Amino acid sequence: MKFYYLIVSLLFSYLISSQNITDKNQKIVDSLITVVDTYSDQYEKIKTLTSTAGRMRYSPITRRLINKAIAISEKQQNDKLLANSYYSLGNYFFFNSQVDSAEIFIDKSLGYVNDQTMPFLRATNLMTKSGLTRKKGNIPQALAIMLQAKQAIDRIDTTTLNNDQIRKYKGENLVLNNSLANYYNQMEDVDKAIEYYDKAYNSAISLDSKANAGIILTNKGDLLLDQGKHNEALELFIQGKNLKEESKIPYHFLMSSYLNIGNAQAKLQLFDSAAFNLTKAHKFYVDNGPDEKIVLAKNFLGNLKLATENYNEAITLCEDAKALAIKIKDLEFISKSCKCLSTAYRNLGNYKNALENYELYSQTSDSLLNENNIKKQTQQEMQYEFSKTQELNAIELEAKESESKLYSYLAGLGLLLASVLGFFFFKNRKQNLKLAKQQKLLEATIDEKNVLLKETHHRVKNSFQIVSSLLYLQSESVADKEAKIAIKEAENRVRSMVLVHQKLYNKDELVGINTEDYFSDLVKDIFESHQFKSDPIAYELDIEPLVLDIETITPLGLILNELIINTLKHAFNDTTNKGKIKVNFAKKEDQLELEVIDNGKGFEGEIKSTSFGISLMNALSKKLKATLNYTSELRKGTEAKLVVKKFNLL
């Protein structure tokens, strides 16, 4: 068998050096199909065929290798052979952007495996299925599937593994942690993302896998780039590129570093350097694929053209990216392309096309959970270096096996005695490991539930945000002053509800809102959008920090919004000096009290309840079983006081 491995390795090395890539790959496939027919071990046949297809990046010519593996497996009717062959075919379709076909064969492979018989293969199948789900735009579901893969790995009893299997176990955890970090990054859970990036990086260093360490640093750089830490991100991108180069990683993996570095340089307004790196990456991917990288390169280059005000070039690049993204059915790339196009068309005065692309961008962003420009490495890239190291170590491990057998016989008597002494220690250790794994499973389950709840809040927030944005766009095209004011008021009401769900999404507390944070942000937002005078109205806040549920905080926010806007509209005029509004909120005995006090011109008589704003406050007050009263004196100001008797304090 070693002789056959040597033949395959020599053929592979010789053919790699030939000039014509297509002819080279054809010769590799022809030679390998002939060689594997001489193998006596059926599993070695399947392993050789499928691993070679993976090393060749599942190019179209590798379909012959996979078909050969499937034919052997179906003839033998062996679960292990079938599971590996169908997994390879699923990856082939995945790499070639045939998402539906890929899902069919990944599911077929999963039908032959479970956590007891083939835990590693089950985990890798779930990782690929997670990637397919992400391509369809369902990030929370993709994360849930990736957590299932981690559960499958965590259930493995590491005390029963040999050295080769332990290394594989660490490698799978490396890939899982990086993938989980990417998903949490995409869902804007920065702390979780950093936690898993650090775990993945430490695993890569312990395995001496510089290529994987470089990829992880690159992904962490993406996170810092999204946080506005452009210099730190660029430094990580360069470190990642250097690690990849040290590992002699194939050129197509290294090219993704040029994309990241160019994107960071564009953010830092280093436009010449950015143009060099992005153009280099763009040319390579247009010539060599895959489609996902072509779309990403066109998007990054298009955004560079936006930043340098070359709007027509930006439109050409992003229209190409959008068409290709629609072709491969990738919502994330459709969203990025539409965002670029909306901005470019708006700057050229083509508002019709700008609005069309903005609406499509909003819809796809809602499905994706966020609109950040995040580029993530695929789990197949992460597995490349680990799989390569496994193969390089295979011969050395086999050579050591005979030697270890001799020593095991000589040590048998001593081990027998040691095993009696170590029995109780081992039993206790195994129990501790079992408890630790159960704790990990519980944590993973809780993470999954929190992800789904966060998704709900984010989708509601995005829906409100779309409505708010559309109202803003509509107000820009309306000439009538009264209509413009009415639309602006509606937009403010929506924004007060957006803020509620934004707070729930961004905080660890998923069911309650801190009144101090919420009211402070809401009042600041209202004043920033309504102050147009050279001498703006001042405001003062005295807010008791309480945590209220969404059923209480939402109507409170809407009422506060109406009270402040009414005060800004009616309490002050051009002759008013040093206008000021004070907002007080506190819990007194068994009720909540909200006060809005101004030093404006005041009024006499009763408040008319004919306006929509007053009617809305009265309706919301009834919901809270609250009373809303006004005290006013001419030229001294007005005090509005809301007393709430029905509320849920958390």
C-alpha positions in Angstrom: 0.0 0.0 0.0 2.9 2.4 0.7 4.1 1.7 -2.8 0.8 2.8 -4.3 0.8 5.9 -2.2 4.3 6.7 -3.5 3.1 6.1 -7.1 0.1 8.5 -6.6 2.3 11.1 -5.0 4.9 11.0 -7.8 2.2 11.2 -10.4 0.6 14.1 -8.6 3.9 16.0 -8.2 5.1 15.4 -11.8 1.8 16.5 -13.3 1.6 19.6 -11.2 4.7 20.9 -12.9 3.3 20.7 -16.4 2.3 23.8 -18.3 -1.3 23.3 -19.3 -3.6 23.2 -16.3 -6.5 21.5 -18.1 -4.3 18.7 -19.6 -2.5 18.4 -16.2 -5.8 17.8 -14.3 -7.0 15.4 -17.0 -3.8 13.3 -16.6 -4.1 13.3 -12.8 -7.7 12.0 -13.0 -6.9 9.4 -15.7 -3.8 8.1 -13.8 -5.6 8.0 -10.5 -8.6 6.1 -11.7 -6.2 3.5 -13.2 -4.1 3.3 -10.0 -7.0 2.9 -7.5 -8.3 -0.2 -9.3 -5.2 -2.0 -8.1 -6.0 -1.3 -4.4 -7.4 -4.2 -2.4 -8.9 -2.0 0.4 -12.2 -0.5 -0.7 -12.0 2.3 1.8 -8.6 3.3 0.6 -10.0 3.6 -2.9 -12.7 5.9 -1.7 -10.4 8.0 0.5 -7.9 8.5 -2.4 -10.5 9.5 -4.9 -12.4 11.9 -2.7 -9.4 13.5 -1.0 -7.8 14.2 -4.5 -11.1 15.8 -5.6 -10.9 18.1 -2.6 -7.2 19.0 -3.2 -8.2 19.9 -6.8 -10.8 22.3 -5.4 -13.7 20.2 -6.8 -13.0 21.5 -10.3 -15.4 20.1 -13.0 -12.9 17.4 -14.0 -13.0 15.9 -10.5 -16.6 14.8 -11.1 -15.1 11.6 -12.7 -13.3 10.8 -9.5 -16.4 11.3 -7.4 -18.5 9.3 -9.8 -16.0 6.5 -9.6 -16.1 6.6 -5.7 -19.9 6.5 -5.8 -20.0 3.5 -8.2 -17.6 1.5 -5.9 -19.6 2.4 -2.8 -23.0 1.5 -4.3 -21.6 -1.8 -5.5 -20.3 -2.6 -2.0 -23.4 -1.2 -0.3 -21.3 -0.1 2.7 -22.6 2.7 4.9 -19.1 4.2 5.5 -18.2 4.2 1.8 -21.6 5.7 0.8 -21.4 8.4 3.5 -18.0 9.5 2.4 -18.8 9.4 -1.4 -22.1 11.4 -1.0 -20.3 13.9 1.2 -17.7 14.5 -1.5 -20.4 14.9 -4.2 -22.2 17.4 -1.9 -19.0 19.4 -1.6 -18.5 19.3 -5.3 -21.9 20.9 -5.9 -21.2 23.4 -3.0 -18.0 24.6 -4.6 -19.7 24.9 -7.9 -22.6 27.1 -6.5 -25.3 24.4 -7.0 -26.8 24.9 -3.6 -30.0 22.7 -4.0 -28.0 19.7 -5.4 -25.4 20.1 -2.7 -28.0 19.9 0.0 -29.6 16.8 -1.4 -26.3 14.8 -1.3 -25.2 16.2 2.1 -28.5 15.0 3.5 -28.0 11.6 1.8 -24.6 11.4 3.5 -26.1 12.4 6.9 -28.5 9.5 6.5 -25.7 7.0 6.9 -23.9 8.5 9.9 -24.6 9.2 13.5 -22.6 10.3 16.6 -21.7 6.8 17.6 -20.5 5.3 14.3 -18.9 8.2 12.4 -18.9 11.3 14.6 -16.3 13.2 12.6 -18.0 12.7 9.3 -21.4 13.7 10.8 -19.8 17.0 12.1 -18.2 17.9 8.8 -21.5 17.1 7.0 -23.3 19.5 9.4 -20.6 22.2 8.8 -21.2 22.0 5.1 -25.0 22.0 5.5 -24.6 25.1 7.7 -22.6 26.8 4.9 -25.4 25.9 2.4 -28.0 27.4 4.8 -26.0 30.6 5.1 -25.9 30.9 1.3 -29.7 30.9 1.3 -29.6 33.9 3.7 -30.8 32.2 6.9 -27.9 33.1 9.2 -29.6 32.1 12.6 -30.5 28.7 11.2 -27.0 28.3 9.8 -25.6 29.0 13.2 -28.0 26.5 14.9 -26.8 23.8 12.5 -23.1 24.7 13.2 -23.9 24.4 17.0 -25.2 20.9 16.2 -21.9 20.1 14.6 -20.1 21.3 17.7 -22.3 19.1 19.9 -21.4 16.1 17.7 -17.7 16.8 18.3 -18.2 17.5 22.0 -19.8 14.1 22.4 -16.7 12.3 21.3 -14.9 10.5 24.2 -11.3 11.8 23.7 -10.0 9.1 26.2 -10.6 6.5 23.5 -8.8 8.3 20.7 -5.3 7.6 19.4 -2.8 10.3 18.5 -3.9 10.6 14.9 -7.6 10.9 16.0 -6.8 13.4 18.7 -5.1 15.6 16.1 -8.1 15.3 13.9 -10.4 16.2 16.8 -8.4 19.4 17.5 -8.5 20.2 13.8 -12.3 19.8 13.6 -12.7 22.0 16.7 -10.4 24.6 15.0 -12.7 24.7 11.9 -15.9 24.8 14.1 -14.7 27.6 16.3 -13.7 29.7 13.3 -17.0 29.1 11.6 -19.0 29.9 14.8 -16.9 33.1 15.2 -17.8 34.1 11.6 -21.5 33.6 12.2 -21.5 35.6 15.5 -19.5 38.3 13.7 -22.1 38.5 11.0 -24.9 38.7 13.7 -23.0 41.6 15.4 -22.4 39.6 18.6 -18.8 40.9 18.9 -17.9 39.4 22.2 -18.9 35.9 21.1 -17.1 36.3 17.8 -13.9 37.3 19.5 -14.2 34.4 22.0 -14.4 31.8 19.2 -11.7 33.5 17.0 -9.3 33.3 19.9 -10.2 29.6 20.5 -9.6 28.8 16.9 -6.3 30.7 16.7 -5.0 29.0 19.8 -5.9 25.6 18.3 -4.1 26.5 15.0 -1.0 27.5 16.9 -1.1 24.3 19.0 -1.3 22.3 15.7 1.5 24.4 14.1 -0.9 25.3 11.3 0.3 28.7 10.1 -2.1 28.7 7.2 -5.2 28.3 9.4 -3.8 30.8 11.9 -3.4 33.3 9.1 -7.0 32.7 7.9 -8.3 33.2 11.5 -6.4 36.5 11.9 -7.9 37.6 8.6 -11.4 36.9 9.8 -10.8 38.7 13.1 -9.5 41.6 11.1 -12.9 41.7 9.3 -14.5 42.1 12.7 -12.3 45.0 13.7 -12.9 46.6 10.3 -16.6 46.5 10.9 -16.0 48.1 14.3 -14.2 51.0 12.7 -10.7 49.9 13.9 -9.2 50.2 10.4 -5.5 50.3 11.3 -5.8 47.3 13.7 -7.7 45.4 11.0 -5.0 46.2 8.3 -2.3 45.0 10.7 -4.1 41.7 11.2 -4.7 41.3 7.5 -0.9 41.7 6.8 0.0 39.3 9.6 -2.4 36.8 8.2 -1.0 37.1 4.7 2.6 36.6 6.1 1.5 33.4 7.9 -0.1 32.1 4.7 3.0 32.8 2.7 5.2 31.0 5.4 3.0 27.9 5.1 3.4 27.9 1.3 -0.4 27.9 0.9 -1.7 27.7 -2.7 -1.9 31.0 -4.5 -5.7 31.0 -4.7 -5.9 31.0 -0.9 -3.3 33.7 -0.6 -5.2 36.0 -3.1 -8.1 36.5 -0.6 -5.5 38.4 1.6 -5.1 41.0 -1.2 -8.8 41.5 -1.1 -8.9 42.1 2.6 -5.8 44.4 2.6 -7.1 46.4 -0.3 -10.5 46.8 1.4 -8.9 48.0 4.6 -6.7 50.5 2.7 -9.7 51.9 1.0 -11.3 52.5 4.4 -8.1 54.3 5.4 -8.3 56.4 2.2 -5.0 54.9 1.0 -6.6 54.8 -2.5 -3.6 54.0 -4.6 -2.5 51.0 -2.5 -6.1 49.8 -2.3 -6.5 50.1 -6.1 -3.4 48.0 -6.7 -4.4 45.2 -4.3 -8.1 45.1 -5.3 -7.4 45.2 -9.0 -4.9 42.3 -8.6 -7.4 40.2 -6.8 -10.2 41.1 -9.1 -8.2 40.0 -12.2 -7.2 36.7 -10.6 -10.8 35.8 -9.6 -12.3 36.9 -12.9 -9.8 34.5 -14.7 -10.0 31.6 -12.2 -13.3 31.9 -10.1 -15.1 31.0 -8.0 -18.2 33.1 -8.6 -18.5 34.1 -4.9 -15.0 35.6 -5.0 -15.7 37.4 -8.3 -18.7 39.0 -6.7 -16.8 40.0 -3.6 -13.9 41.5 -5.6 -16.3 43.5 -7.8 -18.1 44.8 -4.7 -14.9 45.9 -2.9 -13.6 47.5 -6.1 -17.0 49.2 -6.8 -17.0 50.6 -3.2 -13.5 52.0 -3.9 -14.8 53.7 -7.0 -17.6 55.2 -4.9 -15.1 56.6 -2.4 -13.1 58.2 -5.2 -16.3 59.5 -6.8 -16.0 57.5 -10.0 -19.7 56.7 -9.9 -20.1 55.3 -13.5 -17.3 52.8 -12.9 -18.8 51.8 -9.5 -22.2 51.2 -11.3 -20.5 49.0 -13.9 -18.7 46.8 -11.3 -21.7 46.6 -8.9 -24.2 45.8 -11.6 -22.0 42.9 -12.7 -21.7 41.8 -9.1 -25.5 42.0 -8.6 -26.2 39.9 -11.8 -23.8 37.2 -10.7 -25.0 37.2 -7.1 -28.6 36.7 -8.4 -27.4 33.9 -10.7 -25.8 32.0 -7.7 -28.7 32.8 -5.4 -26.6 34.5 -2.7 -28.6 37.0 -0.7 -25.6 38.4 1.1 -23.9 39.4 -2.1 -27.1 40.7 -3.7 -27.5 43.0 -0.6 -23.9 44.3 -0.9 -24.3 45.0 -4.6 -27.6 46.9 -4.2 -26.2 49.1 -1.4 -23.3 50.1 -3.7 -25.7 50.8 -6.6 -28.2 52.7 -4.5 -25.4 55.1 -3.4 -23.9 55.5 -6.9 -27.2 56.1 -8.7 -28.3 58.7 -6.0 -25.0 60.6 -6.5 -25.7 60.7 -10.3 -29.2 62.0 -9.7 -30.9 58.8 -11.0 -33.3 58.5 -8.0 -35.6 55.9 -9.6 -32.7 53.3 -9.9 -31.4 54.4 -6.5 -34.8 53.7 -4.8 -35.2 50.4 -6.6 -31.8 49.2 -5.4 -32.3 50.6 -1.9 -35.6 48.7 -1.5 -34.0 45.4 -2.7 -31.0 46.1 -0.4 -33.4 46.6 2.6 -35.3 43.3 1.8 -32.2 41.2 1.5 -30.6 42.8 4.6 -33.7 41.8 6.6 -33.3 38.2 5.4 -29.6 38.2 6.2 -30.1 39.7 9.7 -27.6 42.6 9.0 -26.2 44.6 6.1 -22.5 44.6 7.1 -19.9 44.0 4.3 -18.4 40.8 5.7 -16.3 38.4 3.7 -15.8 35.1 5.4 -13.5 32.2 4.5 -15.3 28.9 3.8 -14.9 26.0 6.1 -13.4 24.0 3.2 -10.5 26.6 3.0 -10.0 26.2 6.8 -9.8 22.4 6.4 -7.2 22.5 3.6 -4.1 23.0 5.7 -5.3 20.5 8.4 -6.1 17.8 5.8 -2.7 18.4 4.1 -0.9 18.0 7.4 -2.8 14.8 8.1 -1.7 13.2 4.9 2.0 14.2 5.4 1.9 12.6 8.9 0.1 9.4 7.7 3.3 7.7 6.5 5.3 8.6 9.6 2.5 7.4 11.9 2.3 4.1 10.0 6.1 3.6 10.3 6.0 4.1 14.0 3.2 1.6 14.5 5.4 -1.5 14.2 7.9 -0.1 16.7 5.2 0.8 19.1 3.8 -2.8 19.1 7.2 -4.2 20.2 7.3 -1.7 23.1 3.7 -2.5 24.0 4.5 -6.2 24.5 7.4 -5.5 26.7 5.5 -3.0 28.8 2.4 -5.2 29.0 3.1 -6.6 32.5 3.8 -3.1 33.9 0.7 -1.7 32.3 -1.4 -4.4 33.8 -0.3 -3.4 37.3 -0.6 0.3 36.5 -4.1 -0.2 35.1 -5.3 -1.7 38.5 -3.9 1.3 40.3 -5.3 3.8 37.8 -8.8 2.3 37.5 -10.4 4.4 40.1 -8.6 7.6 38.9 -9.7 6.9 35.3 -13.3 6.2 36.4 -13.4 9.5 38.3 -11.8 11.4 35.3 -14.3 9.9 32.9 -17.2 11.0 35.0 -15.8 14.5 35.1 -15.4 14.6 31.4 -19.0 13.4 31.0 -20.3 16.2 33.2 -18.2 18.8 31.3 -19.6 17.6 28.0 -23.2 17.8 29.4 -22.4 21.4 30.5 -21.1 22.2 27.0 -24.3 20.8 25.4 -26.5 22.9 27.7 -24.5 26.0 26.9 -24.8 25.3 23.2 -28.6 24.8 23.5 -29.0 28.1 25.4 -26.9 29.8 22.8 -29.2 28.4 20.1 -32.3 29.7 21.8 -30.8 33.1 22.4 -29.9 33.3 18.7 -33.5 32.6 17.7 -34.8 35.2 20.1 -32.3 37.8 18.9 -33.3 37.0 15.4 -36.9 37.9 16.2 -35.9 41.3 17.7 -33.6 42.0 14.8 -36.2 41.2 12.1 -38.7 43.5 13.8 -36.1 46.2 14.1 -35.2 45.8 10.4 -38.9 45.9 9.4 -39.5 49.1 11.3 -36.2 50.5 9.9 -37.4 49.9 6.3 -40.7 51.7 7.0 -38.7 54.6 8.6 -36.4 54.8 5.6 -39.2 54.7 3.1 -41.0 57.5 5.0 -37.8 59.6 4.9 -37.5 59.0 1.1 -41.1 59.9 0.6 -40.8 63.1 2.7 -37.8 64.2 0.5 -40.1 64.2 -2.6 -43.1 65.9 -1.0 -43.5 69.7 -1.6 -46.5 70.4 0.6 -45.2 71.6 4.0 -48.1 70.1 6.1 -47.7 66.7 4.4 -44.0 66.8 5.0 -44.5 67.5 8.7 -47.0 64.7 9.0 -44.7 62.2 7.4 -41.8 63.4 9.6 -44.0 62.8 12.7 -44.8 59.3 11.6 -41.2 58.6 11.0 -40.3 59.7 14.5 -43.0 57.4 16.0 -41.5 54.5 14.0 -38.0 55.3 15.1 -39.0 55.2 18.8 -40.1 51.6 18.3 -37.0 50.8 16.2 -34.9 51.9 19.2 -36.7 49.4 21.5 -35.9 46.4 19.4 -32.4 47.7 18.7 -31.7 47.8 22.4 -33.1 44.3 22.9 -30.9 43.0 20.0 -27.6 44.6 21.1 -27.8 43.7 24.8 -27.5 40.4 26.7 -30.9 41.1 28.3 -33.4 39.9 25.7 -36.7 40.7 27.4 -36.2 44.0 29.1 -35.0 47.6 28.4 -33.1 49.9 30.8 -35.1 53.1 31.0 -32.0 55.4 31.5 -30.3 54.1 28.3 -33.5 54.1 26.2 -34.9 57.5 27.2 -31.5 59.1 26.9 -31.0 57.8 23.4 -34.6 58.6 22.4 -34.5 62.2 23.6 -31.1 62.8 22.0 -32.4 61.4 18.7 -35.5 63.6 18.8 -33.6 66.8 19.6 -31.0 66.1 16.9 -33.7 65.7 14.2 -35.8 68.7 15.2 -33.4 71.5 16.1 -32.9 73.9 13.3 -32.5 77.2 15.1 -29.2 79.0 15.7 -30.0 79.1 19.4 -31.2 75.5 20.1 -33.4 74.5 22.9 -31.5 72.9 25.8 -32.7 69.8 27.7 -32.0 68.1 31.0 -32.7 64.5 32.0 -33.3 62.9 35.4 -34.1 59.3 34.7 -34.2 56.5 37.3 -32.6 53.4 35.8 -35.3 50.7 35.8 -35.7 47.6 33.6 -39.1 47.4 32.0 -40.6 44.8 29.7 -41.4 45.6 26.0 -45.2 45.9 26.7 -44.5 48.8 29.1 -41.5 50.6 27.5 -42.9 50.8 23.9 -46.0 52.9 24.7 -44.0 55.0 27.2 -41.5 55.8 24.5 -44.2 56.8 22.1 -45.9 59.1 24.7 -42.5 60.7 25.5 -41.9 61.2 21.8 -45.2 63.0 21.4 -44.8 65.2 24.5 -41.3 66.4 23.5 -42.2 67.1 19.8 -45.4 69.0 20.9 -43.3 71.0 23.2 -40.7 71.8 20.6 -43.5 72.8 18.1 -45.7 74.9 20.4 -43.9 76.0 23.6 -41.3 78.3 22.1 -41.2 81.1 19.6 -38.6 83.4 18.2 -38.9 85.8 21.2 -38.3 83.0 23.8 -34.9 83.3 25.4 -32.9 80.3 26.7 -35.6 77.7 26.1 -35.2 74.5 28.2 -37.0 71.2 28.5 -36.6 68.9 31.5 -37.6 65.2 31.5 -38.0 63.4 34.8 -38.8 59.7 35.3 -39.0 57.7 38.5 -40.9 55.0 40.4 -42.8 56.4 43.3 -44.5 53.8 45.6 -46.6 51.6 43.2 -46.6 53.8 40.2 -44.3 55.3 37.5 -44.2 59.0 37.0 -43.0 60.7 33.7 -42.8 64.5 33.6 -41.9 66.8 30.7 -41.5 70.4 31.9 -40.7 73.5 29.8 -40.1 77.2 30.4 -41.9 78.2 27.3 -44.9 80.6 26.6 -47.5 78.4 28.3 -51.2 78.3 27.5 -54.7 78.8 28.9 -57.7 76.5 28.9 -57.8 72.8 28.0 -55.7 70.8 25.5 -57.7 70.1 22.3 -57.9 66.3 21.7 -58.6 66.6 17.9 -55.0 66.1 16.8 -53.7 62.6 16.0 -50.8 63.0 18.5 -53.1 63.8 21.4 -55.5 60.9 20.5 -52.5 58.5 20.3 -51.3 59.5 23.8 -54.8 59.1 25.2 -55.1 55.6 23.7 -51.7 54.6 25.0 -52.4 56.0 28.4 -55.5 53.8 28.6 -53.4 50.7 27.8 -51.1 51.5 30.7 -54.0 52.5 33.0 -52.3 55.9 33.3 -53.5 59.5 33.7 -52.0 62.3 31.6 -52.5 65.8 33.1 -51.2 69.3 32.1 -50.4 72.3 34.3 -49.6 75.5 32.5 -49.2 79.3 33.2 -48.7 82.0 30.6 -45.1 83.0 30.0 -43.9 80.6 32.7 -44.2 77.2 30.9 -46.0 73.9 31.0 -45.7 70.7 32.9 -47.1 67.4 31.5 -47.3 64.6 34.0 -48.0 60.9 33.2 -48.8 58.6 36.1 -48.6 54.9 35.1 -50.3 52.2 37.3 -50.0 49.2 35.0 -46.4 48.1 34.3 -44.0 45.2 34.5 -40.7 45.8 36.3 -38.0 43.2 35.6 
